[in-house]
Amino acid sequence: MIVGVIGSGTMGAGIAQVAATAGNKVLLFDSNPEALQQGKVNLERILSRLVEKGKYPEEKKTAILSHIDYIENLREIATADLVIEAIVENAEIKKEVFKKIESLVNDECIIASNTSSLSIASLASALKRPERFIGIHFFNPAPLMKLVEIVPAIQTGAGVTQCAKEVIDRWGKVTVMAKDTPGFIVNRVARPFYGEAIRIYEEGIANAATIDWAMKAIGGFRMGPFELMDFIGHDVNYTVSETVFKAFFYDPRYKPSFTQKRLVEAGYLGRKSGKGFYNYENPETNPVPEEDLEPGKKIMQRIVVRIINEAADARYLNIATKEDIDLAMTAGVNYPKGPLTWADEWGVSHCVNILDDLYQKYREGQYRCTVLLRKMAETDERFFN
């Protein structure tokens, strides 16, 4: 199979590396020759490091690089059997690119987008044959992150969906099927991890370090929400929050925070700018966590129960199977356990009680309990036996 990748940035080059490692011929295109050359340099550097660390033999590095052709003319994409786009998150720009691609490739070529938040149906509408279009959403860095969300549009042909899944499975990835709704699985279910943490911070209940400590020490997460937002970059994280909020018709469950907006406006983007919720240039000024177990447990439960509620609502609306929802959150963002498994461990009734208490206190929409949890609590059901 010949795989075309559009965009040679971190994500595009990572997808190219994954495909080439699996033995596919890759055509990596970028409209900016300098960016294409930089993508080549970066990829060679990454593979050299893997050789130095003993992860790859030199022959494997050579084989992977030999599978990738760096093309400056989009016309050279014509021989591809699968084209995956990984460019700027702008629907109109993407649509123009897809039109050009469709005019060049053969009728059997599958055209895919790596978008994390845009409508697959809307992107597919740019094509004359939208049934060949699908969402294939990798996570960054693509070579390391196992999860890939497969997202068919309402126009996508069943054979295209199956073929795309089989290809990505052969590449050694863990695939989950998601309905074409804002945020798919991961970026939807994960919003409360950030949003509820910021809300607790804004209320003055605890500082960022304490909330991070509670989520790691008590919740078992690898990184706390503020550490993770600083790591991702607030420009990126806030944009996803804002995009999902708008796409869900301003549902309060996904409302972004002014606190993070102000960080973006100030240029405090996290690690890459030297300052975010934490100061990386002068770490001695950072807050110290208050490691008090009982308040920490309440913080952890408040954040996790909102994640559980979001996951249950995604299941209720048939966004994905319960198995794929849990798998997406463990394989995609390294949660210590799937949120629906967590609900079973805590007891669905207990989750409903926590949510109802929060709703009674705040009377705000983000705390409303999904109907699925309430129905399950009434009959003492579990997600998994």
Secondary structure, DSSP 8 states (H G I E B T S, - for coil): -EEEEE--SHHHHHHHHHHHHTT-EEEEE-SSHHHHHHHHHHHHHHHHHHHHTTSS-HHHHHHHHHTEEEESSGGGGGG-SEEEE---S-HHHHHHHHHHHHHHS-TT-EEEE--SSS-HHHHHTTSSSGGGEEEEEE-SSTTT--EEEEEE-TT--HHHHHHHHHHHHHTT-EEEE--SSTTTTHHHHTHHHHHHHHHHHHTTSS-HHHHHHIIIIIT--SS-HHHHHHHH-HHHHHHHHHHHHHHTTT-GGG---HHHHHHHHHT--BGGGTBSSSBSSSGGGS------HHHHHHHHHHHHHHHHHHHHHHHHTTSS-HHHHHHHHHHHH--SS-HHHHHHHH-HHHHHHHHHHHHHHH--GGG---HHHHHHHHHT--S--
